[in-house]
């Protein structure tokens, strides 16, 4: 009898003291109910605003839709250019910035181009015309950009996804100090912030779906330079005055400089070789005189098949 009472008491003691854990088997499964965020997307990758109360609203979508914590945090890279609250972006001053939506460690961003109410008070250290004929690249991504002249540009790639170059025309607005917004006639937007004599920050918009690249100057300017070289007994001298005018002489047979006008009919870029090749149609007094190719490197140019060195 005593033995039975002892065993019964022991059983009750184990139950009350937690000796049996079978009733808690489901407790370890609580953490498995958490659904992590796998991605965040925005309904727009580019916004263009104007100072003076202009606003746009970005809508963020969190995936999956049943994520345990889908709280979105909005941030701006530069609150002096644009601010954001619950996705509502407000223009503050001229410039370029990035708005980012973050949830569960995932994020998505939109580039924001803000036009000033007036550009008359902007002071630039680097004017856009200092960039004409130059080109830059981001060596990590194989992305390049060249401003040919006051209305033409080249956007080029040399990476695993795409290799080639696209030439287009643009209009320009000075949106902040040393910062320019180039609007392509095909709908693309390029933000160019000049940070030094040899570096720019390129921000993409519209058809390019965003992206910001730090770029280094890799191709010498074609315009405003004189090139010379000797072949046999003849010395060739070519001066590229600007994006529409040049002079040429070949001594001793053509000792006097002859002035030509030209149009650029094509441009190709080679990131690997660090070269740009211009195809030019030359004119004299309105008459076509011939088509020439100019391959440009930092050392000089190849004019058709003739190597010419840039004169300092």
PyMOL commands that set and color helices and strands:
alter all, ss='L'
color gray80, all
select helices_A, chain A and resi 2-16+22-24+27-33+128-131+206-208
alter helices_A, ss='H'
color red, helices_A
select strands_A, chain A and resi 39-42+46-50+55-57+60-63+73-76+82-85+88-91+95-103+106-115+134-138+143-147+152-158+163-176+179-184+189-194+199-205+212-219+225-231+234-240+245-251+254-270+275-284+287-296+300-303+306-310
alter strands_A, ss='S'
color yellow, strands_A
deselect
rebuild
show_as cartoon
